[in-house]
Amino acid sequence: MNRRPVVNVLYAPGTNSHRETLHAFERVGAEARLIMLTSVLKGHERLDSGAALCIPGGFTYGDHLGAGALAGHLLAIKLADQLEAARRKPVIAICNGYQIAVRSGLFGSGIALAVNASGTFHNEMRQPHHVEEGTNSVWLTGLQGTTLRFPCAHGEGRFVYSERVGWRRALTYPPGTNPDGSADDIAGIASDDGLLFGLMNHAERYLDGPGNLDIFANGVKAAA
């Protein structure tokens, strides 16, 4: 009997987009499993126990030390071996999850997600995103060159970088639509091997938008 690929969806205090994310993966045939960061830290569960990993959005630990800072520190210091093992599988990091992934060093050094250029939270129901023609992201297979629309809702999403090592542009904001002041209009990045995908905005909140559900389907297919 064929088993459905297991996708671990990481939950930490303050995570709030886990339900939509679990639903997205279930819709495309995965067994979506919520794992608690506290349980992982205690050794009861592992980040890399599934075929893929998702770090979803929210406000982990209230963002009191900066968006995703504490959760990112815990992954980098307490769970470095598991993070490295998970990194060899498909991983998607969304909004606060993207901030956590960046702060944990999952995408390498020389990058950060800073406070929006406007200095305030930005909300856009149907933010456009251009999928880079040359992206090798396993999450964006078959979507290259298309424009996807899904919600933007963040206050610290301005992508800045000092070097381009280990990552590539995967999504960009079309000219004139950049909501946060990200350098080079970068809306999402992928690792050089295509397995890691980080984005600030929420495709899981608009699954019926053209192409949006395909992101999750692609990740599950790659995991399988």
Secondary structure, 3 states (H helix, E strand, C coil): CCCCCEEEEEECCCECCHHHHHHHHHHCCCEEEEEEHHHHHCCCCCHHHCCEEEECCECHHHHCCCCCHHHHHHHHHHCHHHHHHHHCCCEEEECHHHHHHHHHCCCCCCEEEECCCCCCCEEEEEEEEEECCCCCCHHHCCCCCCEEEEEEEECCCEEEECCCCCEEEEEECCCCCCCCCCHHHEEEEEECCCCEEEECCCHHHCCCCCCHHHHHHHHHHHHC
